[in-house]
Amino acid sequence: MPTPSAPSADDVAQATATLAQLQNYLHTNPSAADVLPLLAVLLDEDTGVPILLGDILRNAARLIAQEAKADSDEIHLIVAGLREAAQEATDLHVLHWDVQRLNGYAPEPADPSAP
């Protein structure tokens, strides 16, 4: 498997900008039918934000623990905090099932081409 390329800070900023765009869109009170497909992708049980964020935080904790110059209580607290946050983020993957259940209740999205 080839080594993945490192994302740039701009790449990560674009990802968070997209999340901010979704946040702003939700403030406009769109219909649930229009929002559920977005939530389904956001909260996907395998590739959604909770899983990705949890894995990112776990790997960051591992790297910091390995490369920390000072083996201090402060570093241990930071690593423990990252690991705890990783677990909390990953635990949110169960929201995927809530979105799946909601799909049975939401009306179809509005057809933008309808008169």
Accessible surface in RSA format (square Angstrom, percent):
REM  Atomic radii and reference values for relative SASA: ProtOr
REM  Chains: A
REM  Algorithm: Lee & Richards
REM  Probe-radius: 1.40
REM  Slices: 20
REM RES _ NUM      All-atoms   Total-Side   Main-Chain    Non-polar    All polar
REM                ABS   REL    ABS   REL    ABS   REL    ABS   REL    ABS   REL
RES MET A   1   226.09 117.1 143.74  95.1  82.35 196.1 117.59 100.0 108.50 143.8
RES PRO A   2   118.94  86.7 101.30  92.3  17.64  64.1 112.85  93.2   6.09  37.8
RES THR A   3   127.74  90.9 100.13 101.5  27.61  65.8  67.43  90.6  60.31  91.2
RES PRO A   4   113.30  82.6  91.47  83.4  21.83  79.4 101.71  84.0  11.59  72.0
RES SER A   5   105.84  89.4  78.49 104.8  27.35  63.0  53.06 113.0  52.78  73.9
RES ALA A   6    93.53  86.0  62.00  95.7  31.53  71.7  67.04  94.4  26.50  70.2
RES PRO A   7    92.55  67.4  70.31  64.1  22.24  80.8  75.07  62.0  17.48 108.6
RES SER A   8    54.40  46.0  44.32  59.1  10.08  23.2  49.72 105.9   4.67   6.5
RES ALA A   9    87.75  80.7  68.27 105.4  19.48  44.3  75.47 106.3  12.29  32.5
RES ASP A  10   113.72  79.7 107.97 107.5   5.75  13.6  28.16  66.3  85.56  85.3
RES ASP A  11    80.87  56.6  70.97  70.6   9.91  23.4  19.96  47.0  60.91  60.7
RES VAL A  12    82.22  54.1  80.28  72.7   1.93   4.7  82.22  71.4   0.00   0.0
RES ALA A  13    54.98  50.6  47.66  73.5   7.32  16.7  52.02  73.3   2.97   7.9
RES GLN A  14   112.85  63.1 109.65  80.1   3.19   7.6  46.48  98.9  66.37  50.3
RES ALA A  15    57.78  53.1  47.69  73.6  10.09  22.9  55.95  78.8   1.83   4.8
RES THR A  16    76.85  54.7  72.52  73.5   4.33  10.3  58.47  78.5  18.39  27.8
RES ALA A  17    52.05  47.9  40.66  62.7  11.39  25.9  47.02  66.2   5.03  13.3
RES THR A  18    69.82  49.7  68.13  69.1   1.70   4.0  57.79  77.6  12.04  18.2
RES LEU A  19    74.83  41.7  69.66  49.8   5.17  13.0  69.83  49.0   5.00  13.5
RES ALA A  20    43.75  40.2  39.54  61.0   4.20   9.6  42.98  60.5   0.76   2.0
RES GLN A  21   125.16  70.0 120.02  87.7   5.15  12.3  39.84  84.8  85.32  64.7
RES LEU A  22    29.67  16.5  25.63  18.3   4.05  10.2  29.29  20.6   0.39   1.0
RES GLN A  23   103.59  57.9  98.99  72.3   4.60  11.0  29.44  62.7  74.15  56.2
RES ASN A  24    90.57  62.5  86.64  83.7   3.93   9.5  26.40  63.5  64.17  62.0
RES TYR A  25    79.51  37.1  74.39  42.3   5.12  13.3  64.11  48.2  15.39  19.0
RES LEU A  26    67.59  37.6  56.44  40.4  11.15  28.0  56.44  39.6  11.15  30.0
RES HIS A  27   134.63  73.6 109.23  75.9  25.40  65.0  79.42  81.9  55.21  64.2
RES THR A  28    94.46  67.2  65.28  66.2  29.18  69.5  69.07  92.8  25.40  38.4
RES ASN A  29   132.78  91.6 106.14 102.6  26.63  64.1  30.25  72.8 102.53  99.1
RES PRO A  30    33.82  24.6   6.78   6.2  27.04  98.3  18.48  15.3  15.34  95.4
RES SER A  31    52.64  44.5  36.96  49.3  15.69  36.1  47.12 100.3   5.52   7.7
RES ALA A  32    59.96  55.1  47.06  72.6  12.90  29.4  52.36  73.7   7.60  20.1
RES ALA A  33     5.57   5.1   1.13   1.7   4.44  10.1   3.31   4.7   2.26   6.0
RES ASP A  34    47.09  33.0  37.62  37.4   9.48  22.4  11.09  26.1  36.00  35.9
RES VAL A  35    16.49  10.9  16.49  14.9   0.00   0.0  16.49  14.3   0.00   0.0
RES LEU A  36     9.78   5.4   9.62   6.9   0.16   0.4   9.70   6.8   0.08   0.2
RES PRO A  37    71.55  52.1  61.85  56.4   9.69  35.2  69.16  57.1   2.39  14.8
RES LEU A  38    76.23  42.5  72.42  51.8   3.82   9.6  73.52  51.6   2.71   7.3
RES LEU A  39    40.05  22.3  40.05  28.7   0.00   0.0  40.05  28.1   0.00   0.0
RES ALA A  40    25.99  23.9  22.16  34.2   3.83   8.7  22.92  32.3   3.07   8.1
RES VAL A  41   115.63  76.1 108.47  98.2   7.17  17.3 112.08  97.4   3.56   9.6
RES LEU A  42    40.01  22.3  35.21  25.2   4.80  12.1  39.78  27.9   0.23   0.6
RES LEU A  43    22.52  12.5  22.52  16.1   0.00   0.0  22.52  15.8   0.00   0.0
RES ASP A  44    40.27  28.2  40.27  40.1   0.00   0.0   4.38  10.3  35.89  35.8
RES GLU A  45    57.27  32.9  50.27  38.0   7.00  16.7   5.00   9.7  52.26  42.7
RES ASP A  46   103.64  72.6  87.49  87.1  16.15  38.2  25.18  59.3  78.46  78.2
RES THR A  47    93.75  66.7  84.07  85.2   9.68  23.1  66.83  89.8  26.92  40.7
RES GLY A  48     1.61   2.0   0.00   N/A   1.61   2.0   1.61   4.4   0.00   0.0
RES VAL A  49    53.68  35.3  52.29  47.3   1.39   3.4  52.87  45.9   0.81   2.2
RES PRO A  50     6.24   4.5   4.24   3.9   2.00   7.3   6.24   5.2   0.00   0.0
RES ILE A  51    43.41  24.7  42.80  31.9   0.61   1.5  42.93  30.9   0.49   1.3
RES LEU A  52    93.17  51.9  92.86  66.4   0.31   0.8  93.07  65.4   0.10   0.3
RES LEU A  53    75.99  42.3  74.88  53.6   1.11   2.8  75.64  53.1   0.35   0.9
RES GLY A  54     0.00   0.0   0.00   N/A   0.00   0.0   0.00   0.0   0.00   0.0
RES ASP A  55    72.75  51.0  72.75  72.4   0.00   0.0  12.32  29.0  60.43  60.3
RES ILE A  56   108.80  61.9 103.75  77.3   5.05  12.2 107.29  77.3   1.51   4.1
RES LEU A  57    33.63  18.7  33.63  24.1   0.00   0.0  33.63  23.6   0.00   0.0
RES ARG A  58    91.88  38.6  87.75  44.7   4.13   9.8  56.20  76.8  35.68  21.6
RES ASN A  59    53.95  37.2  53.49  51.7   0.46   1.1  15.71  37.8  38.23  37.0
RES ALA A  60    31.11  28.6  27.01  41.7   4.10   9.3  30.03  42.3   1.08   2.8
RES ALA A  61     0.00   0.0   0.00   0.0   0.00   0.0   0.00   0.0   0.00   0.0
RES ARG A  62   105.30  44.2 104.86  53.5   0.43   1.0  54.52  74.5  50.78  30.8
RES LEU A  63    80.72  45.0  80.00  57.2   0.72   1.8  80.27  56.4   0.45   1.2
RES ILE A  64    64.06  36.5  59.29  44.2   4.77  11.5  64.06  46.1   0.00   0.0
RES ALA A  65    50.93  46.8  25.97  40.1  24.96  56.8  28.12  39.6  22.81  60.4
RES GLN A  66   120.47  67.4  82.70  60.4  37.78  89.9  40.31  85.8  80.17  60.8
RES GLU A  67   123.79  71.1 107.37  81.2  16.42  39.1  43.05  83.3  80.74  65.9
RES ALA A  68    35.21  32.4   4.56   7.0  30.65  69.7  14.48  20.4  20.73  54.9
RES LYS A  69   205.93 100.5 164.98 101.2  40.94  97.5 121.64 109.5  84.29  89.8
RES ALA A  70    59.24  54.5  51.31  79.2   7.93  18.0  57.58  81.1   1.65   4.4
RES ASP A  71   126.10  88.3  90.30  89.9  35.79  84.6  38.38  90.3  87.71  87.5
RES SER A  72    41.47  35.0  34.21  45.7   7.26  16.7  37.54  79.9   3.93   5.5
RES ASP A  73   117.10  82.0 111.31 110.8   5.78  13.7  32.33  76.1  84.77  84.5
RES GLU A  74   120.40  69.1 116.11  87.8   4.29  10.2  34.21  66.2  86.20  70.4
RES ILE A  75    42.51  24.2  42.51  31.7   0.00   0.0  42.51  30.6   0.00   0.0
RES HIS A  76   102.41  56.0  97.21  67.6   5.20  13.3  67.20  69.3  35.21  41.0
RES LEU A  77   130.87  72.9 122.59  87.7   8.28  20.8 123.17  86.5   7.70  20.7
RES ILE A  78    81.93  46.6  74.40  55.4   7.53  18.1  80.76  58.2   1.17   3.2
RES VAL A  79     7.72   5.1   7.72   7.0   0.00   0.0   7.72   6.7   0.00   0.0
RES ALA A  80    53.41  49.1  46.81  72.2   6.60  15.0  50.49  71.1   2.92   7.7
RES GLY A  81    36.97  45.6   0.00   N/A  36.97  45.6  31.21  85.6   5.76  12.9
RES LEU A  82    40.16  22.4  38.68  27.7   1.49   3.7  39.15  27.5   1.02   2.7
RES ARG A  83   118.10  49.6 112.83  57.5   5.28  12.6  40.95  56.0  77.15  46.8
RES GLU A  84   110.41  63.4 102.70  77.7   7.71  18.4  37.57  72.7  72.84  59.5
RES ALA A  85    40.21  37.0  35.61  55.0   4.60  10.5  37.70  53.1   2.51   6.6
RES ALA A  86     0.00   0.0   0.00   0.0   0.00   0.0   0.00   0.0   0.00   0.0
RES GLN A  87    92.75  51.9  92.75  67.8   0.00   0.0  41.27  87.8  51.49  39.0
RES GLU A  88   101.57  58.3  96.91  73.3   4.67  11.1  41.84  80.9  59.74  48.8
RES ALA A  89     9.53   8.8   6.25   9.6   3.28   7.5   8.81  12.4   0.72   1.9
RES THR A  90    25.35  18.0  25.35  25.7   0.00   0.0  25.35  34.1   0.00   0.0
RES ASP A  91    72.36  50.7  67.14  66.8   5.22  12.3  25.97  61.1  46.39  46.3
RES LEU A  92    94.66  52.7  94.54  67.6   0.12   0.3  94.66  66.5   0.00   0.0
RES HIS A  93    55.54  30.4  55.54  38.6   0.00   0.0  32.04  33.0  23.50  27.3
RES VAL A  94    82.31  54.2  79.64  72.1   2.68   6.4  79.64  69.2   2.68   7.3
RES LEU A  95    66.26  36.9  66.21  47.4   0.05   0.1  66.21  46.5   0.05   0.1
RES HIS A  96    16.43   9.0  16.01  11.1   0.42   1.1  11.18  11.5   5.25   6.1
RES TRP A  97   125.15  50.2 125.04  60.5   0.11   0.3 110.99  59.2  14.16  23.0
RES ASP A  98    49.85  34.9  48.67  48.4   1.18   2.8  19.76  46.5  30.09  30.0
RES VAL A  99     5.08   3.3   5.08   4.6   0.00   0.0   5.08   4.4   0.00   0.0
RES GLN A 100    76.08  42.5  64.08  46.8  12.00  28.6  16.62  35.4  59.46  45.1
RES ARG A 101   155.79  65.4 144.92  73.9  10.87  25.9  73.28 100.2  82.50  50.0
RES LEU A 102    86.58  48.2  86.21  61.7   0.36   0.9  86.21  60.5   0.36   1.0
RES ASN A 103    69.32  47.8  50.72  49.0  18.60  44.8  23.05  55.5  46.27  44.7
RES GLY A 104    72.33  89.2   0.00   N/A  72.33  89.2  38.29 105.1  34.04  76.2
RES TYR A 105   184.48  86.1 153.55  87.4  30.94  80.5 110.28  82.9  74.20  91.5
RES ALA A 106    27.00  24.8   5.22   8.1  21.78  49.6  10.02  14.1  16.98  45.0
RES PRO A 107    97.77  71.3  82.67  75.4  15.10  54.9  94.94  78.4   2.83  17.6
RES GLU A 108   152.09  87.3 133.74 101.2  18.35  43.7  62.55 121.0  89.53  73.1
RES PRO A 109    68.14  49.7  53.26  48.5  14.88  54.1  53.41  44.1  14.73  91.6
RES ALA A 110    80.24  73.8  57.96  89.4  22.28  50.7  68.05  95.8  12.19  32.3
RES ASP A 111    88.86  62.2  71.27  70.9  17.60  41.6  31.30  73.7  57.56  57.4
RES PRO A 112   132.98  96.9  94.77  86.4  38.21 138.9 106.97  88.3  26.01 161.6
RES SER A 113    97.88  82.7  62.71  83.7  35.17  81.0  55.76 118.7  42.12  59.0
RES ALA A 114    58.08  53.4  35.81  55.3  22.27  50.7  39.89  56.2  18.19  48.2
RES PRO A 115   181.64 132.4 107.56  98.0  74.08 269.3 146.52 121.0  35.11 218.2
END  Absolute sums over single chains surface
CHAIN  1 A     8717.9       7381.0       1336.9       5657.5       3060.4
END  Absolute sums over all chains
TOTAL          8717.9       7381.0       1336.9       5657.5       3060.4
